[in-house]
Amino acid sequence: MKIHYLEIVTPDVDAVCAAYAAANQVEFSAPQEMLGGARTAALADGGSIGVRAPMHESEEPVTRPYWLVKDIEGAVAAAVAEGAEVAHPPLEIPGHGTFAIYFQGGVQHALWQL
């Protein structure tokens, strides 16, 4: 298993990015529109981290790992077969890949296919 994208949703994006940058000697990008305005930085294993503000007033702060999968449709179907509830069906982000989000066991889970 590999985390392709680690998403942090917080109302204080600048403070979180500053703390992560200082602790890890990394630099965060300007907001990336295609990633919900997330400021991103590279992870050592080739993935990335994105820190963004909530996109609507009911979105709660969350840390959401996006697991890299070869077949996102199959992975979502397998999760649903085990009782997961799809929160966001697979959606392609041009130039980035396809993601999906589901809820299971009181936790938000996410998948990413390149």
N, C-alpha and C positions, 0 to 999 in steps of 0.2 A: 504494500500500500504506500502511496506517495501523496502528500498534500501538494496540490498544484497551486492553490491560491488560499491564503488565510485572510479572511475578511473580518475586520473589527468595525463595528458600528457604534459610534459614540457621539454625544453632543459636543465633545471637546477635542476635535480632530487635531488642532495645532499642538495642544499639550501632549497628547498621546504620541504623535509623530516626533516631537522634540525629545521625549523621554526615550523612545525606541532608538532614535538616531544617536543620541548621546551614549546609551548603554551598549550599542552594537556597532558604532562607527559606520553608519550607513547614511545615505541621503535619500530623502523621499522626493518624489516627483511633484509637479504641479497637479492639481485635480484633473483626473482622467474622465471626461464626459461619458465615454462608453462604459465605464465601470461605476456609474452612479456618483461621479464626482470624487471617487477615491483617490487619495494620494498614495502612490505605490513605491515599494522598494524591493530589491531582489533578495531572495533567500539563498543561502549558501548551496542548496541542492538543486538550484535552477528554477524553483517556483518563485512566487512573489507574495508579498503581504500588501493588503490595501486597507487603508483607514479612511472611513467616510462618515458623514453625518447621516442621521435618519432621513429617509426620502419622503416621509410623511409623518404626521403628528402621532399616529398610533404605532409607528415602528419603534420597538424597544432596543436599547443597547444589547449587542450580542457579539460573541466571537464564534465565527462559523468557518470550519475548515471545508474546503472543496477538494474531495478525493479525486485523483486522476483515474478515469476508467476508459476502457477501449470501446465500450458499447453503452452509451448513456441510456438509450431506450430500454435495453435489457436490464441494466442496473436499477433503473426506476421501477420497472415491472417486478423485479425480484424484491425490492424493498416493500412495495405495495402488497405483494403476496405474503410478506411477513408482518403485515399490519400497519405499515407506514401510511401517512396521509400526505399527498402531494400538495406542497405549498406553492410551488412554481414549476410548471411543466418544462421540459427541455426547451431552451431558447438559445438560438445562435447569436453571439455578439461578433459582428464582422471583424476579422483580424485577430480574434482572441480564442474562439472555440465556442462550445455549447455548454450551458450550465443547467442544472435543475436543483431545486431545494425541496426537502421533505421533512416532516415532523415524525418523530418516533421516540417513545420512551421519555417524553417531556423535553427532548433536545432537538435543536435544529441541525439537520445534516444537509450536506450539499455535494454535488458531483460535478465533474468537469471532464469534457471530452475534447481533445484537440483535433 
